[in-house]
Amino acid sequence: MGNAAVGVINGSQWTHDLDNDANQQFVAAFRKAYGRTPTLYASQGYDAARLIGSALKSVNGNLSDLSAFKAALRKADFASVRGDFKFGNNQHPVQDIYVREVVKTADGKTTNKTLKKVFTGHTDAYAAECKL
């Protein structure tokens, strides 16, 4: 949306400026490979790949026992670009949520800047109703 979005306040579970090792490595590698800042969707895809990789490692690549692989997925034993991450009882992410503002960068582009964390370990509104 470019300049029209400058000043817009929004919320998300991720942004490129989160201060954790996994995120800093991801953002730097993405910028080097693609010459731009990653999107929320790129971060989610990266987390999904790391989640699957951690589960595969947990079962030594052996998918003959799908129950063990599914249990390893639920464990979510990986360093997420979002920071702390786990699955709730309904298999939705339990994660921190941030308020961000769209700002103009020194080179004239627009991006989100994290203002503050507003929820820690947030679970979705329907988790308590889930029978899983």
Order of alpha helices (4+ residues) and beta strands (2+ residues): beta-alpha-alpha-alpha-beta-beta-beta
